[in-house]
């Protein structure tokens, strides 16, 4: 699963620790999600999207999209 | 202010401050539980095998169960899904080591290739494998 976490975070000037504190996870978890080492659960994905004020689809995209 | 922050009554804190506060809770609970465990270990080690009164053994057993359960409750209530996953994978690694280690050692002992099964060694091996897997996962997403 691809995501725009790093870009969205940079746009807001948030560090990984800042985002981690906001969405109640560790900084390592944010890093693991950003680098694609960890796919967040559905509830965490919604929490992340909510924090950015976006929909889940605007933050996360499947690795390959089928038309 | 976000809904998440408002729900947690920490809206006035920055994300980094909230993260630090959560880390403090986890660290404090880990330190307190480790201290209790160390005291228990020291007392039982000081008394030595064979001379420990039954009441102390029972009290220590009950305390261990309470500490592990309450400690896990506090710990997992303040950590995230990645930490939970790390714990599950490392526990599975330790379990796999035991499931493989016990029958293999037993088979070798029956045929005289190895000494009798030592359950303390098996327990230590299981814990070591679990610890190693946990460490490797931690390093991988540091």
N, CA and C atoms of all chains as a GROMACS GRO file, in nm:
protein
  627
    1UNK      N    1   0.084  -0.120   0.000
    1UNK     CA    2   0.000   0.000   0.000
    1UNK      C    3   0.088   0.126   0.000
    2UNK      N    4   0.057   0.217  -0.094
    2UNK     CA    5   0.133   0.343  -0.100
    2UNK      C    6   0.062   0.447  -0.013
    3UNK      N    7   0.139   0.546   0.032
    3UNK     CA    8   0.075   0.653   0.109
    3UNK      C    9   0.147   0.786   0.090
    4UNK      N   10   0.078   0.894   0.125
    4UNK     CA   11   0.133   1.029   0.106
    4UNK      C   12   0.168   1.093   0.240
    5UNK      N   13   0.195   1.009   0.337
    5UNK     CA   14   0.218   1.058   0.474
    5UNK      C   15   0.332   1.160   0.482
    6UNK      N   16   0.443   1.126   0.418
    6UNK     CA   17   0.561   1.213   0.427
    6UNK      C   18   0.531   1.351   0.368
    7UNK      N   19   0.464   1.350   0.252
    7UNK     CA   20   0.431   1.477   0.184
    7UNK      C   21   0.333   1.558   0.268
    8UNK      N   22   0.229   1.493   0.318
    8UNK     CA   23   0.126   1.562   0.396
    8UNK      C   24   0.185   1.618   0.525
    9UNK      N   25   0.275   1.541   0.582
    9UNK     CA   26   0.341   1.584   0.706
    9UNK      C   27   0.428   1.707   0.678
   10UNK      N   28   0.503   1.699   0.569
   10UNK     CA   29   0.592   1.811   0.533
   10UNK      C   30   0.512   1.938   0.504
   11UNK      N   31   0.399   1.921   0.438
   11UNK     CA   32   0.313   2.038   0.408
   11UNK      C   33   0.269   2.111   0.534
   12UNK      N   34   0.251   2.036   0.641
   12UNK     CA   35   0.206   2.095   0.768
   12UNK      C   36   0.321   2.128   0.861
   13UNK      N   37   0.443   2.091   0.820
   13UNK     CA   38   0.561   2.118   0.903
   13UNK      C   39   0.566   2.033   1.028
   14UNK      N   40   0.509   1.913   1.020
   14UNK     CA   41   0.508   1.823   1.136
   14UNK      C   42   0.625   1.726   1.129
   15UNK      N   43   0.686   1.701   1.243
   15UNK     CA   44   0.787   1.595   1.251
   15UNK      C   45   0.714   1.461   1.265
   16UNK      N   46   0.790   1.352   1.252
   16UNK     CA   47   0.730   1.220   1.271
   16UNK      C   48   0.674   1.208   1.413
   17UNK      N   49   0.750   1.264   1.510
   17UNK     CA   50   0.706   1.258   1.650
   17UNK      C   51   0.577   1.336   1.671
   18UNK      N   52   0.566   1.450   1.602
   18UNK     CA   53   0.444   1.532   1.614
   18UNK      C   54   0.321   1.454   1.565
   19UNK      N   55   0.337   1.394   1.446
   19UNK     CA   56   0.225   1.316   1.391
   19UNK      C   57   0.195   1.195   1.482
   20UNK      N   58   0.302   1.131   1.530
   20UNK     CA   59   0.285   1.013   1.617
   20UNK      C   60   0.204   1.049   1.742
   21UNK      N   61   0.236   1.162   1.802
   21UNK     CA   62   0.163   1.206   1.921
   21UNK      C   63   0.018   1.235   1.891
   22UNK      N   64  -0.007   1.291   1.774
   22UNK     CA   65  -0.144   1.326   1.736
   22UNK      C   66  -0.231   1.203   1.710
   23UNK      N   67  -0.172   1.099   1.653
   23UNK     CA   68  -0.253   0.981   1.618
   23UNK      C   69  -0.232   0.865   1.716
   24UNK      N   70  -0.166   0.892   1.826
   24UNK     CA   71  -0.147   0.796   1.936
   24UNK      C   72  -0.073   0.670   1.895
   25UNK      N   73   0.037   0.688   1.823
   25UNK     CA   74   0.127   0.575   1.793
   25UNK      C   75   0.270   0.621   1.824
   26UNK      N   76   0.366   0.529   1.811
   26UNK     CA   77   0.506   0.566   1.834
   26UNK      C   78   0.564   0.632   1.709
   27UNK      N   79   0.677   0.700   1.726
   27UNK     CA   80   0.743   0.760   1.610
   27UNK      C   81   0.788   0.651   1.513
   28UNK      N   82   0.829   0.537   1.570
   28UNK     CA   83   0.872   0.424   1.487
   28UNK      C   84   0.757   0.373   1.399
   29UNK      N   85   0.637   0.379   1.453
   29UNK     CA   86   0.520   0.334   1.375
   29UNK      C   87   0.498   0.426   1.256
   30UNK      N   88   0.510   0.557   1.279
   30UNK     CA   89   0.494   0.653   1.169
   30UNK      C   90   0.600   0.626   1.063
   31UNK      N   91   0.723   0.605   1.107
   31UNK     CA   92   0.833   0.578   1.015
   31UNK      C   93   0.806   0.449   0.936
   32UNK      N   94   0.759   0.344   1.006
   32UNK     CA   95   0.732   0.216   0.940
   32UNK      C   96   0.620   0.230   0.836
   33UNK      N   97   0.521   0.312   0.865
   33UNK     CA   98   0.411   0.333   0.770
   33UNK      C   99   0.462   0.414   0.649
   34UNK      N  100   0.538   0.518   0.678
   34UNK     CA  101   0.590   0.604   0.570
   34UNK      C  102   0.678   0.526   0.474
   35UNK      N  103   0.760   0.436   0.528
   35UNK     CA  104   0.854   0.363   0.444
   35UNK      C  105   0.793   0.235   0.387
   36UNK      N  106   0.665   0.213   0.414
   36UNK     CA  107   0.596   0.097   0.358
   36UNK      C  108   0.627  -0.034   0.427
   37UNK      N  109   0.691  -0.028   0.545
   37UNK     CA  110   0.723  -0.152   0.617
   37UNK      C  111   0.604  -0.202   0.698
   38UNK      N  112   0.509  -0.114   0.721
   38UNK     CA  113   0.391  -0.154   0.799
   38UNK      C  114   0.266  -0.093   0.736
   39UNK      N  115   0.169  -0.179   0.708
   39UNK     CA  116   0.039  -0.130   0.661
   39UNK      C  117  -0.050  -0.108   0.783
   40UNK      N  118  -0.100   0.013   0.801
   40UNK     CA  119  -0.180   0.038   0.921
   40UNK      C  120  -0.313  -0.036   0.916
   41UNK      N  121  -0.369  -0.059   1.036
   41UNK     CA  122  -0.503  -0.119   1.043
   41UNK      C  123  -0.602  -0.018   0.987
   42UNK      N  124  -0.723  -0.064   0.962
   42UNK     CA  125  -0.825   0.024   0.907
   42UNK      C  126  -0.854   0.140   1.003
   43UNK      N  127  -0.863   0.108   1.133
   43UNK     CA  128  -0.894   0.214   1.230
   43UNK      C  129  -0.782   0.318   1.236
   44UNK      N  130  -0.657   0.272   1.228
   44UNK     CA  131  -0.546   0.368   1.230
   44UNK      C  132  -0.543   0.451   1.102
   45UNK      N  133  -0.572   0.386   0.989
   45UNK     CA  134  -0.575   0.459   0.862
   45UNK      C  135  -0.680   0.570   0.867
   46UNK      N  136  -0.795   0.540   0.924
   46UNK     CA  137  -0.900   0.642   0.938
   46UNK      C  138  -0.856   0.753   1.032
   47UNK      N  139  -0.786   0.714   1.139
   47UNK     CA  140  -0.738   0.814   1.237
   47UNK      C  141  -0.638   0.909   1.170
   48UNK      N  142  -0.549   0.853   1.088
   48UNK     CA  143  -0.449   0.933   1.018
   48UNK      C  144  -0.518   1.030   0.922
   49UNK      N  145  -0.611   0.975   0.843
   49UNK     CA  146  -0.682   1.058   0.746
   49UNK      C  147  -0.758   1.170   0.817
   50UNK      N  148  -0.820   1.138   0.928
   50UNK     CA  149  -0.896   1.237   1.006
   50UNK      C  150  -0.803   1.348   1.056
   51UNK      N  151  -0.684   1.310   1.098
   51UNK     CA  152  -0.589   1.408   1.150
   51UNK      C  153  -0.547   1.506   1.039
   52UNK      N  154  -0.536   1.456   0.916
   52UNK     CA  155  -0.501   1.544   0.804
   52UNK      C  156  -0.622   1.613   0.744
   53UNK      N  157  -0.740   1.577   0.791
   53UNK     CA  158  -0.863   1.636   0.737
   53UNK      C  159  -0.892   1.588   0.596
   54UNK      N  160  -0.852   1.464   0.567
   54UNK     CA  161  -0.871   1.407   0.433
   54UNK      C  162  -0.945   1.274   0.443
   55UNK      N  163  -0.982   1.220   0.327
   55UNK     CA  164  -1.041   1.086   0.328
   55UNK      C  165  -0.927   0.983   0.323
   56UNK      N  166  -0.959   0.860   0.359
   56UNK     CA  167  -0.857   0.755   0.358
   56UNK      C  168  -0.795   0.739   0.219
   57UNK      N  169  -0.881   0.749   0.116
   57UNK     CA  170  -0.833   0.732  -0.022
   57UNK      C  171  -0.736   0.843  -0.064
   58UNK      N  172  -0.747   0.957   0.000
   58UNK     CA  173  -0.657   1.068  -0.033
   58UNK      C  174  -0.520   1.051   0.033
   59UNK      N  175  -0.514   0.963   0.131
   59UNK     CA  176  -0.386   0.940   0.201
   59UNK      C  177  -0.323   0.807   0.158
   60UNK      N  178  -0.406   0.705   0.145
   60UNK     CA  179  -0.357   0.571   0.111
   60UNK      C  180  -0.411   0.526  -0.025
   61UNK      N  181  -0.323   0.463  -0.103
   61UNK     CA  182  -0.365   0.406  -0.231
   61UNK      C  183  -0.311   0.263  -0.240
   62UNK      N  184  -0.385   0.175  -0.307
   62UNK     CA  185  -0.333   0.039  -0.325
   62UNK      C  186  -0.207   0.041  -0.410
   63UNK      N  187  -0.123  -0.059  -0.394
   63UNK     CA  188   0.004  -0.067  -0.468
   63UNK      C  189  -0.020  -0.066  -0.618
   64UNK      N  190  -0.119  -0.147  -0.661
   64UNK     CA  191  -0.156  -0.150  -0.803
   64UNK      C  192  -0.305  -0.124  -0.814
   65UNK      N  193  -0.342  -0.037  -0.905
   65UNK     CA  194  -0.484  -0.009  -0.924
   65UNK      C  195  -0.532  -0.082  -1.048
   66UNK      N  196  -0.648  -0.149  -1.036
   66UNK     CA  197  -0.705  -0.221  -1.150
   66UNK      C  198  -0.822  -0.141  -1.206
   67UNK      N  199  -0.820  -0.122  -1.339
   67UNK     CA  200  -0.929  -0.047  -1.402
   67UNK      C  201  -1.044  -0.141  -1.437
   68UNK      N  202  -0.793   2.235   1.675
   68UNK     CA  203  -0.814   2.118   1.760
   68UNK      C  204  -0.880   2.006   1.679
   69UNK      N  205  -0.826   1.886   1.691
   69UNK     CA  206  -0.885   1.775   1.617
   69UNK      C  207  -0.979   1.698   1.708
   70UNK      N  208  -1.064   1.615   1.646
   70UNK     CA  209  -1.155   1.532   1.725
   70UNK      C  210  -1.078   1.436   1.814
   71UNK      N  211  -0.967   1.383   1.758
   71UNK     CA  212  -0.888   1.285   1.833
   71UNK      C  213  -0.833   1.349   1.960
   72UNK      N  214  -0.774   1.466   1.947
   72UNK     CA  215  -0.717   1.534   2.063
   72UNK      C  216  -0.826   1.569   2.164
   73UNK      N  217  -0.940   1.614   2.113
   73UNK     CA  218  -1.048   1.653   2.203
   73UNK      C  219  -1.097   1.532   2.282
   74UNK      N  220  -1.107   1.418   2.213
   74UNK     CA  221  -1.154   1.297   2.280
   74UNK      C  222  -1.060   1.256   2.391
   75UNK      N  223  -0.931   1.281   2.373
   75UNK     CA  224  -0.833   1.240   2.472
   75UNK      C  225  -0.802   1.349   2.573
   76UNK      N  226  -0.871   1.459   2.566
   76UNK     CA  227  -0.854   1.569   2.660
   76UNK      C  228  -0.710   1.620   2.662
   77UNK      N  229  -0.642   1.616   2.548
   77UNK     CA  230  -0.504   1.662   2.542
   77UNK      C  231  -0.489   1.766   2.432
   78UNK      N  232  -0.598   1.834   2.402
   78UNK     CA  233  -0.598   1.926   2.289
   78UNK      C  234  -0.498   2.039   2.305
   79UNK      N  235  -0.469   2.077   2.430
   79UNK     CA  236  -0.378   2.188   2.451
   79UNK      C  237  -0.232   2.149   2.428
   80UNK      N  238  -0.205   2.019   2.423
   80UNK     CA  239  -0.067   1.972   2.405
   80UNK      C  240  -0.036   1.951   2.257
   81UNK      N  241   0.091   1.972   2.223
   81UNK     CA  242   0.132   1.941   2.085
   81UNK      C  243   0.144   1.789   2.073
   82UNK      N  244   0.155   1.742   1.948
   82UNK     CA  245   0.169   1.598   1.926
   82UNK      C  246   0.294   1.543   1.994
   83UNK      N  247   0.404   1.620   1.987
   83UNK     CA  248   0.530   1.574   2.047
   83UNK      C  249   0.517   1.565   2.199
   84UNK      N  250   0.444   1.661   2.258
   84UNK     CA  251   0.423   1.658   2.405
   84UNK      C  252   0.338   1.537   2.444
   85UNK      N  253   0.236   1.509   2.363
   85UNK     CA  254   0.150   1.394   2.391
   85UNK      C  255   0.229   1.264   2.380
   86UNK      N  256   0.319   1.260   2.280
   86UNK     CA  257   0.402   1.141   2.262
   86UNK      C  258   0.493   1.121   2.383
   87UNK      N  259   0.554   1.232   2.430
   87UNK     CA  260   0.643   1.225   2.547
   87UNK      C  261   0.566   1.178   2.670
   88UNK      N  262   0.444   1.230   2.688
   88UNK     CA  263   0.362   1.193   2.804
   88UNK      C  264   0.332   1.043   2.802
   89UNK      N  265   0.301   0.992   2.683
   89UNK     CA  266   0.269   0.850   2.672
   89UNK      C  267   0.392   0.763   2.698
   90UNK      N  268   0.508   0.812   2.648
   90UNK     CA  269   0.633   0.740   2.671
   90UNK      C  270   0.665   0.731   2.820
   91UNK      N  271   0.636   0.844   2.892
   91UNK     CA  272   0.663   0.847   3.036
   91UNK      C  273   0.580   0.741   3.110
   92UNK      N  274   0.453   0.727   3.070
   92UNK     CA  275   0.365   0.627   3.135
   92UNK      C  276   0.422   0.487   3.113
   93UNK      N  277   0.461   0.457   2.989
   93UNK     CA  278   0.514   0.324   2.956
   93UNK      C  279   0.644   0.300   3.032
   94UNK      N  280   0.733   0.402   3.032
   94UNK     CA  281   0.863   0.388   3.099
   94UNK      C  282   0.844   0.370   3.249
   95UNK      N  283   0.756   0.452   3.308
   95UNK     CA  284   0.733   0.444   3.453
   95UNK      C  285   0.678   0.307   3.491
   96UNK      N  286   0.582   0.257   3.413
   96UNK     CA  287   0.524   0.126   3.445
   96UNK      C  288   0.630   0.016   3.429
   97UNK      N  289   0.715   0.029   3.325
   97UNK     CA  290   0.820  -0.071   3.303
   97UNK      C  291   0.920  -0.069   3.419
   98UNK      N  292   0.958   0.051   3.464
   98UNK     CA  293   1.056   0.064   3.573
   98UNK      C  294   0.997   0.006   3.702
   99UNK      N  295   0.873   0.042   3.734
   99UNK     CA  296   0.809  -0.006   3.858
   99UNK      C  297   0.798  -0.158   3.858
  100UNK      N  298   0.751  -0.213   3.745
  100UNK     CA  299   0.733  -0.359   3.737
  100UNK      C  300   0.868  -0.432   3.740
  101UNK      N  301   0.971  -0.371   3.677
  101UNK     CA  302   1.105  -0.432   3.679
  101UNK      C  303   1.160  -0.432   3.821
  102UNK      N  304   1.136  -0.322   3.893
  102UNK     CA  305   1.185  -0.312   4.032
  102UNK      C  306   1.120  -0.420   4.119
  103UNK      N  307   0.988  -0.435   4.104
  103UNK     CA  308   0.917  -0.537   4.182
  103UNK      C  309   0.972  -0.675   4.147
  104UNK      N  310   0.991  -0.699   4.016
  104UNK     CA  311   1.045  -0.828   3.970
  104UNK      C  312   1.185  -0.852   4.023
  105UNK      N  313   1.268  -0.746   4.026
  105UNK     CA  314   1.405  -0.758   4.076
  105UNK      C  315   1.406  -0.792   4.224
  106UNK      N  316   1.320  -0.725   4.300
  106UNK     CA  317   1.312  -0.751   4.444
  106UNK      C  318   1.270  -0.895   4.468
  107UNK      N  319   1.168  -0.940   4.392
  107UNK     CA  320   1.121  -1.078   4.407
  107UNK      C  321   1.232  -1.176   4.371
  108UNK      N  322   1.303  -1.148   4.263
  108UNK     CA  323   1.412  -1.235   4.218
  108UNK      C  324   1.524  -1.240   4.320
  109UNK      N  325   1.555  -1.122   4.377
  109UNK     CA  326   1.662  -1.114   4.477
  109UNK      C  327   1.624  -1.194   4.602
  110UNK      N  328   1.500  -1.175   4.648
  110UNK     CA  329   1.454  -1.244   4.770
  110UNK      C  330   1.457  -1.395   4.750
  111UNK      N  331   1.401  -1.441   4.638
  111UNK     CA  332   1.398  -1.586   4.614
  111UNK      C  333   1.539  -1.641   4.592
  112UNK      N  334   1.624  -1.564   4.527
  112UNK     CA  335   1.762  -1.606   4.504
  112UNK      C  336   1.842  -1.608   4.633
  113UNK      N  337   1.814  -1.511   4.720
  113UNK     CA  338   1.885  -1.499   4.848
  113UNK      C  339   1.851  -1.616   4.939
  114UNK      N  340   1.721  -1.652   4.939
  114UNK     CA  341   1.677  -1.763   5.025
  114UNK      C  342   1.734  -1.895   4.972
  115UNK      N  343   1.736  -1.908   4.841
  115UNK     CA  344   1.796  -2.027   4.781
  115UNK      C  345   1.700  -2.144   4.773
  116UNK      N  346   1.730  -2.239   4.682
  116UNK     CA  347   1.641  -2.353   4.665
  116UNK      C  348   1.643  -2.446   4.787
  117UNK      N  349   1.529  -2.502   4.816
  117UNK     CA  350   1.520  -2.597   4.927
  117UNK      C  351   1.482  -2.536   5.060
  118UNK      N  352   1.519  -2.408   5.079
  118UNK     CA  353   1.490  -2.346   5.208
  118UNK      C  354   1.379  -2.241   5.199
  119UNK      N  355   1.316  -2.228   5.082
  119UNK     CA  356   1.210  -2.128   5.068
  119UNK      C  357   1.080  -2.179   5.130
  120UNK      N  358   1.022  -2.101   5.220
  120UNK     CA  359   0.894  -2.145   5.277
  120UNK      C  360   0.784  -2.147   5.172
  121UNK      N  361   0.689  -2.237   5.190
  121UNK     CA  362   0.581  -2.254   5.090
  121UNK      C  363   0.500  -2.126   5.073
  122UNK      N  364   0.475  -2.054   5.184
  122UNK     CA  365   0.392  -1.933   5.174
  122UNK      C  366   0.457  -1.828   5.083
  123UNK      N  367   0.593  -1.823   5.088
  123UNK     CA  368   0.663  -1.724   5.004
  123UNK      C  369   0.653  -1.763   4.856
  124UNK      N  370   0.665  -1.893   4.830
  124UNK     CA  371   0.653  -1.940   4.692
  124UNK      C  372   0.514  -1.911   4.637
  125UNK      N  373   0.411  -1.933   4.720
  125UNK     CA  374   0.273  -1.908   4.676
  125UNK      C  375   0.252  -1.758   4.656
  126UNK      N  376   0.300  -1.678   4.752
  126UNK     CA  377   0.285  -1.532   4.743
  126UNK      C  378   0.355  -1.479   4.618
  127UNK      N  379   0.475  -1.531   4.590
  127UNK     CA  380   0.551  -1.488   4.471
  127UNK      C  381   0.478  -1.525   4.343
  128UNK      N  382   0.419  -1.644   4.342
  128UNK     CA  383   0.346  -1.690   4.223
  128UNK      C  384   0.226  -1.600   4.196
  129UNK      N  385   0.151  -1.571   4.302
  129UNK     CA  386   0.033  -1.485   4.287
  129UNK      C  387   0.076  -1.346   4.241
  130UNK      N  388   0.182  -1.294   4.304
  130UNK     CA  389   0.232  -1.160   4.268
  130UNK      C  390   0.277  -1.157   4.122
  131UNK      N  391   0.343  -1.265   4.077
  131UNK     CA  392   0.391  -1.270   3.938
  131UNK      C  393   0.275  -1.261   3.840
  132UNK      N  394   0.169  -1.337   3.868
  132UNK     CA  395   0.052  -1.335   3.779
  132UNK      C  396  -0.009  -1.194   3.775
  133UNK      N  397  -0.024  -1.134   3.893
  133UNK     CA  398  -0.084  -1.000   3.901
  133UNK      C  399   0.003  -0.899   3.827
  134UNK      N  400   0.134  -0.907   3.849
  134UNK     CA  401   0.227  -0.811   3.786
  134UNK      C  402   0.226  -0.825   3.634
  135UNK      N  403   0.232  -0.949   3.586
  135UNK     CA  404   0.235  -0.970   3.440
  135UNK      C  405   0.106  -0.921   3.375
  136UNK      N  406  -0.008  -0.954   3.438
  136UNK     CA  407  -0.136  -0.914   3.378
  136UNK      C  408  -0.156  -0.762   3.386
  137UNK      N  409  -0.131  -0.704   3.503
  137UNK     CA  410  -0.152  -0.558   3.516
  137UNK      C  411  -0.050  -0.482   3.432
  138UNK      N  412   0.074  -0.534   3.430
  138UNK     CA  413   0.178  -0.470   3.350
  138UNK      C  414   0.143  -0.472   3.201
  139UNK      N  415   0.095  -0.587   3.155
  139UNK     CA  416   0.056  -0.599   3.014
  139UNK      C  417  -0.060  -0.505   2.983
  140UNK      N  418  -0.152  -0.496   3.077
  140UNK     CA  419  -0.270  -0.409   3.059
  140UNK      C  420  -0.225  -0.264   3.041
  141UNK      N  421  -0.137  -0.217   3.128
  141UNK     CA  422  -0.088  -0.079   3.119
  141UNK      C  423  -0.006  -0.059   2.992
  142UNK      N  424   0.085  -0.156   2.968
  142UNK     CA  425   0.175  -0.145   2.854
  142UNK      C  426   0.100  -0.139   2.720
  143UNK      N  427   0.010  -0.236   2.700
  143UNK     CA  428  -0.059  -0.241   2.571
  143UNK      C  429  -0.168  -0.135   2.559
  144UNK      N  430  -0.206  -0.077   2.672
  144UNK     CA  431  -0.301   0.034   2.668
  144UNK      C  432  -0.235   0.164   2.625
  145UNK      N  433  -0.103   0.166   2.629
  145UNK     CA  434  -0.031   0.288   2.596
  145UNK      C  435   0.064   0.273   2.478
  146UNK      N  436   0.060   0.156   2.413
  146UNK     CA  437   0.144   0.138   2.294
  146UNK      C  438   0.054   0.126   2.171
  147UNK      N  439   0.113   0.099   2.057
  147UNK     CA  440   0.033   0.098   1.934
  147UNK      C  441   0.033  -0.040   1.867
  148UNK      N  442  -0.030  -0.044   1.750
  148UNK     CA  443  -0.046  -0.173   1.682
  148UNK      C  444   0.087  -0.231   1.633
  149UNK      N  445   0.184  -0.145   1.602
  149UNK     CA  446   0.314  -0.194   1.557
  149UNK      C  447   0.384  -0.268   1.672
  150UNK      N  448   0.376  -0.210   1.791
  150UNK     CA  449   0.436  -0.271   1.910
  150UNK      C  450   0.367  -0.405   1.940
  151UNK      N  451   0.236  -0.406   1.926
  151UNK     CA  452   0.159  -0.530   1.948
  151UNK      C  453   0.203  -0.636   1.848
  152UNK      N  454   0.220  -0.594   1.721
  152UNK     CA  455   0.263  -0.687   1.617
  152UNK      C  456   0.404  -0.741   1.647
  153UNK      N  457   0.493  -0.651   1.691
  153UNK     CA  458   0.630  -0.693   1.727
  153UNK      C  459   0.626  -0.798   1.837
  154UNK      N  460   0.539  -0.774   1.937
  154UNK     CA  461   0.526  -0.869   2.047
  154UNK      C  462   0.469  -1.002   2.002
  155UNK      N  463   0.369  -0.996   1.914
  155UNK     CA  464   0.307  -1.120   1.865
  155UNK      C  465   0.406  -1.203   1.783
  156UNK      N  466   0.480  -1.135   1.695
  156UNK     CA  467   0.576  -1.206   1.610
  156UNK      C  468   0.689  -1.266   1.693
  157UNK      N  469   0.739  -1.189   1.791
  157UNK     CA  470   0.847  -1.241   1.875
  157UNK      C  471   0.798  -1.356   1.962
  158UNK      N  472   0.673  -1.346   2.012
  158UNK     CA  473   0.616  -1.456   2.091
  158UNK      C  474   0.601  -1.581   2.003
  159UNK      N  475   0.560  -1.561   1.878
  159UNK     CA  476   0.547  -1.674   1.786
  159UNK      C  477   0.684  -1.737   1.759
  160UNK      N  478   0.787  -1.653   1.749
  160UNK     CA  479   0.923  -1.703   1.730
  160UNK      C  480   0.968  -1.789   1.847
  161UNK      N  481   0.942  -1.739   1.968
  161UNK     CA  482   0.977  -1.815   2.089
  161UNK      C  483   0.900  -1.945   2.096
  162UNK      N  484   0.772  -1.939   2.061
  162UNK     CA  485   0.687  -2.059   2.063
  162UNK      C  486   0.739  -2.162   1.962
  163UNK      N  487   0.775  -2.115   1.843
  163UNK     CA  488   0.828  -2.204   1.740
  163UNK      C  489   0.956  -2.270   1.788
  164UNK      N  490   1.041  -2.194   1.858
  164UNK     CA  491   1.166  -2.249   1.911
  164UNK      C  492   1.137  -2.361   2.010
  165UNK      N  493   1.036  -2.342   2.094
  165UNK     CA  494   1.000  -2.444   2.192
  165UNK      C  495   0.939  -2.567   2.125
  166UNK      N  496   0.846  -2.541   2.031
  166UNK     CA  497   0.777  -2.651   1.962
  166UNK      C  498   0.876  -2.738   1.884
  167UNK      N  499   0.981  -2.675   1.830
  167UNK     CA  500   1.085  -2.750   1.759
  167UNK      C  501   1.186  -2.809   1.856
  168UNK      N  502   1.226  -2.726   1.954
  168UNK     CA  503   1.334  -2.765   2.045
  168UNK      C  504   1.301  -2.885   2.132
  169UNK      N  505   1.180  -2.886   2.188
  169UNK     CA  506   1.144  -2.994   2.281
  169UNK      C  507   1.143  -3.132   2.215
  170UNK      N  508   1.068  -3.151   2.104
  170UNK     CA  509   1.068  -3.286   2.043
  170UNK      C  510   1.203  -3.329   1.988
  171UNK      N  511   1.277  -3.233   1.932
  171UNK     CA  512   1.408  -3.269   1.876
  171UNK      C  513   1.503  -3.314   1.987
  172UNK      N  514   1.505  -3.236   2.095
  172UNK     CA  515   1.592  -3.271   2.209
  172UNK      C  516   1.550  -3.406   2.268
  173UNK      N  517   1.417  -3.426   2.282
  173UNK     CA  518   1.365  -3.552   2.338
  173UNK      C  519   1.408  -3.670   2.251
  174UNK      N  520   1.393  -3.654   2.121
  174UNK     CA  521   1.430  -3.760   2.027
  174UNK      C  522   1.579  -3.792   2.038
  175UNK      N  523   1.661  -3.687   2.046
  175UNK     CA  524   1.806  -3.708   2.057
  175UNK      C  525   1.841  -3.771   2.192
  176UNK      N  526   1.767  -3.732   2.297
  176UNK     CA  527   1.794  -3.788   2.431
  176UNK      C  528   1.757  -3.937   2.436
  177UNK      N  529   1.647  -3.972   2.372
  177UNK     CA  530   1.602  -4.113   2.370
  177UNK      C  531   1.707  -4.202   2.302
  178UNK      N  532   1.766  -4.148   2.195
  178UNK     CA  533   1.866  -4.228   2.120
  178UNK      C  534   2.006  -4.216   2.182
  179UNK      N  535   2.018  -4.138   2.289
  179UNK     CA  536   2.147  -4.129   2.359
  179UNK      C  537   2.244  -4.029   2.300
  180UNK      N  538   2.200  -3.955   2.202
  180UNK     CA  539   2.289  -3.856   2.138
  180UNK      C  540   2.305  -3.732   2.226
  181UNK      N  541   2.199  -3.698   2.298
  181UNK     CA  542   2.200  -3.578   2.383
  181UNK      C  543   2.164  -3.615   2.526
  182UNK      N  544   2.201  -3.530   2.623
  182UNK     CA  545   2.159  -3.557   2.762
  182UNK      C  546   2.008  -3.539   2.779
  183UNK      N  547   1.956  -3.572   2.897
  183UNK     CA  548   1.811  -3.559   2.921
  183UNK      C  549   1.766  -3.415   2.900
  184UNK      N  550   1.639  -3.402   2.862
  184UNK     CA  551   1.585  -3.268   2.836
  184UNK      C  552   1.591  -3.183   2.963
  185UNK      N  553   1.646  -3.062   2.947
  185UNK     CA  554   1.653  -2.967   3.058
  185UNK      C  555   1.550  -2.856   3.030
  186UNK      N  556   1.443  -2.856   3.107
  186UNK     CA  557   1.334  -2.762   3.079
  186UNK      C  558   1.372  -2.617   3.109
  187UNK      N  559   1.464  -2.598   3.203
  187UNK     CA  560   1.509  -2.461   3.231
  187UNK      C  561   1.583  -2.405   3.110
  188UNK      N  562   1.668  -2.491   3.051
  188UNK     CA  563   1.741  -2.448   2.930
  188UNK      C  564   1.644  -2.421   2.815
  189UNK      N  565   1.542  -2.508   2.803
  189UNK     CA  566   1.443  -2.488   2.696
  189UNK      C  567   1.370  -2.356   2.716
  190UNK      N  568   1.334  -2.327   2.841
  190UNK     CA  569   1.265  -2.201   2.872
  190UNK      C  570   1.355  -2.082   2.837
  191UNK      N  571   1.482  -2.090   2.878
  191UNK     CA  572   1.575  -1.981   2.849
  191UNK      C  573   1.594  -1.964   2.699
  192UNK      N  574   1.602  -2.076   2.627
  192UNK     CA  575   1.617  -2.073   2.481
  192UNK      C  576   1.498  -2.005   2.415
  193UNK      N  577   1.379  -2.042   2.464
  193UNK     CA  578   1.256  -1.983   2.410
  193UNK      C  579   1.255  -1.831   2.431
  194UNK      N  580   1.294  -1.790   2.552
  194UNK     CA  581   1.295  -1.646   2.583
  194UNK      C  582   1.401  -1.573   2.499
  195UNK      N  583   1.515  -1.641   2.478
  195UNK     CA  584   1.623  -1.579   2.400
  195UNK      C  585   1.581  -1.558   2.255
  196UNK      N  586   1.518  -1.660   2.198
  196UNK     CA  587   1.471  -1.648   2.058
  196UNK      C  588   1.367  -1.537   2.047
  197UNK      N  589   1.273  -1.535   2.142
  197UNK     CA  590   1.170  -1.431   2.140
  197UNK      C  591   1.233  -1.292   2.150
  198UNK      N  592   1.331  -1.279   2.239
  198UNK     CA  593   1.400  -1.151   2.258
  198UNK      C  594   1.476  -1.108   2.133
  199UNK      N  595   1.539  -1.206   2.070
  199UNK     CA  596   1.618  -1.179   1.949
  199UNK      C  597   1.527  -1.132   1.834
  200UNK      N  598   1.414  -1.202   1.817
  200UNK     CA  599   1.320  -1.165   1.711
  200UNK      C  600   1.267  -1.024   1.736
  201UNK      N  601   1.235  -0.996   1.862
  201UNK     CA  602   1.184  -0.863   1.900
  201UNK      C  603   1.288  -0.756   1.866
  202UNK      N  604   1.413  -0.783   1.903
  202UNK     CA  605   1.521  -0.688   1.878
  202UNK      C  606   1.540  -0.663   1.728
  203UNK      N  607   1.537  -0.771   1.650
  203UNK     CA  608   1.554  -0.758   1.504
  203UNK      C  609   1.443  -0.673   1.444
  204UNK      N  610   1.321  -0.694   1.490
  204UNK     CA  611   1.208  -0.615   1.438
  204UNK      C  612   1.222  -0.468   1.478
  205UNK      N  613   1.267  -0.445   1.601
  205UNK     CA  614   1.285  -0.307   1.648
  205UNK      C  615   1.390  -0.235   1.564
  206UNK      N  616   1.499  -0.306   1.536
  206UNK     CA  617   1.606  -0.247   1.456
  206UNK      C  618   1.556  -0.217   1.314
  207UNK      N  619   1.473  -0.309   1.262
  207UNK     CA  620   1.428  -0.294   1.122
  207UNK      C  621   1.341  -0.170   1.101
  208UNK      N  622   1.266  -0.128   1.201
  208UNK     CA  623   1.188  -0.006   1.181
  208UNK      C  624   1.222   0.104   1.281
  209UNK      N  625   1.351   0.115   1.311
  209UNK     CA  626   1.397   0.219   1.405
  209UNK      C  627   1.388   0.357   1.339
   0.00000   0.00000   0.00000
